[in-house]
Amino acid sequence: MSAKSVHESAIIVVGMRWCDRLLGLISMVILARLLVPADFGIIVMASLIVGLIDVLLDIGVSTALIHNQKADSEDYNTAWTLRLIQSCLTGFIIFVSAPFVADFYDNHLVIDVLRVMALSVVIAGFENIGVVTFQKNMEFGQDFKFFFYKRITGFAVTLIFAFILHNYWAMVIGSLSNRIAGVILSYCMHSHRPKLTLTRTTEIWSFSKWVLLRNIIAYLDTQIDKFLIGSRSDEKVLGTYSVAQNVAAMPTTELLMPLGRVLFPAFAQKRDDIESFARSLSTAIGVLSLVAMPACIGLVLTAEDAVVILLGVNWIEAVPLIQIMVISNLIFSLTHSGVYALLAIGKVRFLAILAGLQIAFFLIVAILLFPQSDATEIATIRVLTVCFGSIFIISIVILQIQAFNIKDYFAPIFRPLSATGCMALVLIQLNPVLNDLIPFARILIEILVGFVTYITCIISLWLLQGQPEGAETYLIKNFAHKFKRS
């Protein structure tokens, strides 16, 4: 595939991610106005169990097909059969375990929600396995259409029923419609017609067992805090925590996830050229810092106004949670490039072990040292866990990548950190002056002043340091290139 095609594919992938998150954000904002935190909490309670059972049984057949460049129809049919068996088994376990889950959460409303979700899991198992070829063959245009049509169906149905019902069932019905749409679309968009067979089970399992292990660790690493909160508090607290987590992730997730798909192949191409690899890593750290730092700290300082504008006054309790979680996401963003650099040089086992250690660290602190910790304290423990993991990632990056030292890691962070500090000081001083304004006007002024302050400081520092090579140079060159082409 040509460089142009790869570039266009990357744009489509980024577009898919941003489209998904935009629909998610719009949905969250509207639902937050129509529903209450307890409604979200019930859905999170059920979703955690569905996700856990699903990940424990998911052997990653799609990943196995993408990995196997010589996969034929027999491989696809076996993969479809295995996934159908997995979906039916998952649905059955969810359905049967619903009363026990309700006892765990001390909330009987979860029972019926889980049983409908069990049905949706089974329905999803019938989706045409042929659509995997869209990603495998890098047909991202088709992949985008399939993803978008599914997403927009669930989005529309959820909002319609939210206006009609004004309770959590709107999200359940929306999720069910998303699954049904996926099955219908998969057969309309791809000509493959799967058949029941298990002839290639051994070949698929030999690869998929590692995918299964990785997925289990990743799921627990990201969801274990919600399990603890769900067991220690009610659905309102869990709903508030979950929505706060989504809001806190906005400044970084929308940047990190799309860039990750681009960084990994870019690093992989340059890993044999040590000097070029080190420079690319340093630039990537600088670019992420340049955007993530002001966005995260800006959200910390304007969190109350942002919550009132986006979610409404019913969600004001989410403010301190958002402020804590944003710090966690910021710390993670500073090591994100390092993670992909380690993947590029084959340190997959280390990253899996580190994820396991982070889970263990979190559980030790949250359960053994602070057994009565509430949602705010658990969010704080998450920050400590991310710090713990980040120290290890930075250390391994410096040790494993030649021509890259501790100065190379932290030098790109200096200017964004200094400029963000100046921005924060200006906004803190400005806050009392804006107290009498309505939240929308206040946050608009804060965003404008913060942006101007940050850009001015960044450019000034870059010029004072003699315009060194780095994130600023990279962005200027790329913008100039795009401008000349247009």
Buried (B, 14 or more C-beta within 10 A) or exposed (E): EEEEEBEBBBEBBBBBBBBBBEBBBEBBBBBBEBBBBBBBBBBBBBBBBBBBBBBBBBBBBBBBBBBBEEBEEEBBBBBBBBBBBBBBBBBBBBBEBBEEBBEBBEBEBBBBBBBBBBBBBBBBBBBBBBBBBBBBEBBBEBBBBBBBBBBBBBBBBBBBBBEEBEBBBBBBBBBBBBBBBBBBBBBEBBEBEBEEBEEBBEBBBEBBEBBBEBBBBBBBBBBBBBBBBBEBBBBBBBBBBBBBBBBBBBBBBBBBBBBBBBBBEBBBBBBEEEEEBBBBBBBBBBBBBBBBBBBBBBBBBBBBBBBBBBBBEBBEBBBBBBBBBBBBBBBBBBBBBBBBBBBBBEBEEBBBEBBBBBBEBBBEBBEEEBEEBEBBBBBBBBBBBBBBBBEBBBEBBBEBBEEBEEEBBBBBBBBBBBBBBBBBEBBEEBEEEBEEBEBEEBBBBBBEBBEEBBEEBBBBBBEEEEEEEBBBBBBEEEEEEEEEEE
